[in-house]
């Protein structure tokens, strides 16, 4: 059984140094591509919620080729530990 999308997003951050919403979408689209919530706005909302809950931290931001803001996040040691404690593979 597939884990909920928000869980998959959080787990993804335990496997990378940092990522932005576009990275998350690219990484999960093969498994979750048919999910309505795997859209940029919904993923950004999930990332901001995870940050507000202390699971992710903003690391940097940049403008992409289309002048859209890309915000990068990472799971610090404590956040990754919490994610892995509650979301099993």
Residue, then its C-alpha position, 0 to 999 in steps of 0.5 A: x500500500x502506498x503511503x499518503x503523499x504528504x508522508x512521501x514528501x516528508x520521507x523524501x527530505x530524509x534522503x536528500x541534502x535539500x530540495x525545492x517544490x519542483x524537486x519534490x514533484x520530479x522525484x515523486x511523479x512516477x509514483x504519485x503523478x496521478x494525485x491532484x495534490x502533486x501540484x506546485x501550489x499544494x506541494x509548497x503548502x505542504x513544505x510550508x506546513x512542515x516548516x511551521x511544524x519544525x520538520x523542515x528548515x528553509x535553506x536558501x531561495x533563488x529565482x528560476x529561469x521564469x523568474x519564479x521564486x524557488x525556496x529550498x528546504x532540508x530536514x535537519x537532524x532532529x526533523x529527519x529523526x522525527x520523520x523517520x520515527x513516525x513514518x516507516x518505509 
